[in-house]
Every structure is written in structure tokens, then in C-alpha cells.
Amino acid sequence: MATIQVVLDEGLVRAADRAARRLKQNRSALIRDALREHLLRLRKREAEALDRQGYERIPLNEFRVFERAAAWPEE
């Protein structure tokens, strides 16, 4: 494990300390968990953006069959 130095404002440090006490863990563990979760959300967001771009470039027509079947019959 590496030791790093991070600059935080006092209010954020106090809030982190309160949260760490509630979770019965130390500040470092709290920050590690938070950073891990944030990085996971970023990766997910990036993957979703790539999927979205792909579908916008090449739209799938696989649902047209269902749209025709779900349409009201003409009288």
C-alpha cells in the first residue's frame, strides 16, 4: 500500500471523521472505499457513454417487429 498526501478543507475532514466513526473504520479506510466506489462509477459511466455512442452510430432495428405487432389493428 502507498502513502499519499491529500489536501482537504477542514469541513470535509470533520465530515469524513464523523462518517468513519459511524462506520467504525479509520479515515484512510473511508477514503479508500469512497475512491474505489467513485472510480467504479466513472468506469460504468464511461462504458455507458461508449455503448450510447455505438447505438447512435448504428441503430438497431430489432424492435420494429414488436412495434408492428403492438400497433392497433386498422379498421
C-alpha positions in Angstrom: 0.0 0.0 0.0 1.2 3.5 -0.8 1.0 6.5 1.4 -0.1 9.7 -0.2 -0.8 13.3 0.9 -4.2 14.9 0.1 -5.2 18.4 0.9 -8.8 18.7 2.2 -10.7 21.6 3.7 -11.5 21.4 7.4 -15.2 20.8 6.9 -14.6 17.8 4.7 -12.1 16.4 7.2 -14.6 16.7 10.0 -17.4 15.1 7.9 -15.0 12.3 6.9 -14.0 11.7 10.6 -17.7 11.6 11.7 -18.6 9.2 8.9 -15.6 7.0 9.7 -16.6 6.9 13.4 -20.2 5.9 12.4 -18.8 3.1 10.2 -16.3 2.1 12.8 -13.3 2.4 10.5 -10.5 4.9 10.2 -10.3 7.9 7.9 -8.0 6.2 5.4 -10.3 3.2 5.0 -13.2 5.5 4.5 -11.4 7.5 1.8 -10.1 4.3 0.1 -13.7 2.9 -0.1 -15.1 6.2 -1.3 -12.4 6.5 -4.0 -12.9 2.9 -5.1 -16.7 3.4 -5.4 -16.1 6.7 -7.3 -13.7 5.1 -9.8 -16.2 2.2 -10.3 -19.0 4.7 -11.1 -16.7 6.6 -13.5 -15.8 3.3 -15.4 -19.5 2.4 -15.6 -20.4 5.9 -16.8 -17.7 5.7 -19.5 -18.8 2.3 -20.6 -22.4 3.5 -20.9 -21.3 6.5 -22.9 -19.4 4.2 -25.3 -22.5 2.0 -25.6 -24.7 5.0 -26.3 -22.3 6.3 -29.0 -22.3 2.9 -30.6 -26.1 2.7 -30.7 -26.3 6.2 -32.1 -23.8 5.4 -34.9 -25.5 2.1 -35.8 -29.1 1.9 -34.5 -30.6 -1.5 -34.1 -33.9 -2.2 -35.8 -34.6 -5.3 -33.8 -37.6 -3.8 -32.1 -39.5 -2.9 -35.3 -41.1 -6.4 -35.3 -42.5 -5.8 -31.9 -43.7 -2.3 -32.8 -45.7 -3.6 -35.7 -47.2 -6.4 -33.5 -48.1 -4.0 -30.8 -49.8 -1.5 -33.1 -53.6 -1.2 -33.1 -55.2 -3.0 -36.0 -56.6 -0.9 -38.8 -60.4 -1.0 -39.0 
